[in-house]
Amino acid sequence: MCTEIKQLHLNLGTTIVYVTHDQVEAMTLATVIAVLRDGSIQQLGTPGKFYNRPTNIFVADFMGSPSMNLVPVEFATNGGASDTR
């Protein structure tokens, strides 16, 4: 079915909105992806942007199989103040 949808999209040359929770399907079919959380767009872009530069921790944790390793770190600014994320 995914192959048929992709071919239809290429043949028609029109915009198709396809909703899925399957990340592999989204990364394979899409030219542009939107990740939503609680009704708000977290990131909008190409599959490559999602893979290489997730906008925030939610997107980084959501995308990928296996999921991305997230490690909490502490960093200091030039002024000596620290922040934990």
C-alpha positions as CSV (number, residue, x, y, z in Angstrom):
1,M,0.0,0.0,0.0
2,C,2.8,2.4,0.8
3,T,4.4,1.9,-2.6
4,E,1.1,2.6,-4.3
5,I,0.6,5.8,-2.3
6,K,4.1,7.0,-3.0
7,Q,3.7,6.2,-6.8
8,L,0.3,8.0,-6.8
9,H,1.9,11.1,-5.2
10,L,4.7,11.1,-7.8
11,N,2.3,10.6,-10.7
12,L,-0.2,13.2,-9.7
13,G,2.3,15.8,-8.5
14,T,-0.2,17.1,-5.9
15,T,-0.1,17.6,-2.2
16,I,-1.2,14.6,-0.2
17,V,-1.8,14.8,3.6
18,Y,-1.2,11.4,5.1
19,V,-1.6,10.8,8.8
20,T,0.3,8.0,10.5
21,H,1.8,7.0,13.8
22,D,4.3,4.8,12.1
23,Q,7.6,6.6,12.0
24,V,9.2,4.4,9.4
25,E,6.2,4.9,7.1
26,A,6.4,8.7,7.6
27,M,10.2,8.8,6.9
28,T,9.7,6.7,3.8
29,L,6.7,8.3,2.2
30,A,7.0,12.0,3.2
31,T,8.7,14.9,1.6
32,V,7.6,17.0,4.6
33,I,6.8,15.7,8.1
34,A,5.0,17.4,10.9
35,V,5.2,16.1,14.5
36,L,2.4,17.2,16.7
37,R,2.1,17.2,20.5
38,D,-1.1,18.2,22.2
39,G,-2.3,19.9,19.1
40,S,0.9,22.0,18.5
41,I,3.5,21.4,15.8
42,Q,6.8,20.5,17.4
43,Q,8.7,20.3,14.2
44,L,8.0,20.7,10.5
45,G,10.5,19.7,7.9
46,T,12.1,17.0,5.7
47,P,12.9,13.5,7.0
48,G,16.6,14.4,6.9
49,K,16.0,17.4,9.2
50,F,14.2,15.2,11.7
51,Y,17.0,12.6,11.7
52,N,19.9,15.0,11.8
53,R,18.5,18.0,13.7
54,P,15.5,17.3,16.0
55,T,14.0,20.6,17.2
56,N,13.5,19.6,20.8
57,I,13.8,16.6,23.2
58,F,10.3,15.5,22.5
59,V,11.0,15.1,18.8
60,A,14.4,13.5,19.4
61,D,12.8,11.0,21.8
62,F,9.8,10.3,19.5
63,M,11.6,9.7,16.2
64,G,13.7,6.8,15.5
65,S,13.8,3.1,16.0
66,P,15.5,2.3,18.3
67,S,14.9,5.6,20.0
68,M,17.7,8.1,20.5
69,N,19.8,7.9,23.7
70,L,19.1,11.0,25.9
71,V,21.7,11.8,28.6
72,P,21.1,14.5,31.2
73,V,24.0,16.9,31.4
74,E,25.1,20.0,33.4
75,F,26.8,22.9,31.7
76,A,28.2,26.2,32.8
77,T,28.2,29.5,31.0
78,N,31.2,32.0,31.1
79,G,29.6,33.7,34.1
80,G,29.8,30.4,36.1
81,A,26.1,29.8,36.3
82,S,25.0,26.2,35.7
83,D,21.9,24.7,34.2
84,T,20.7,21.1,34.2
85,R,18.8,19.7,31.2
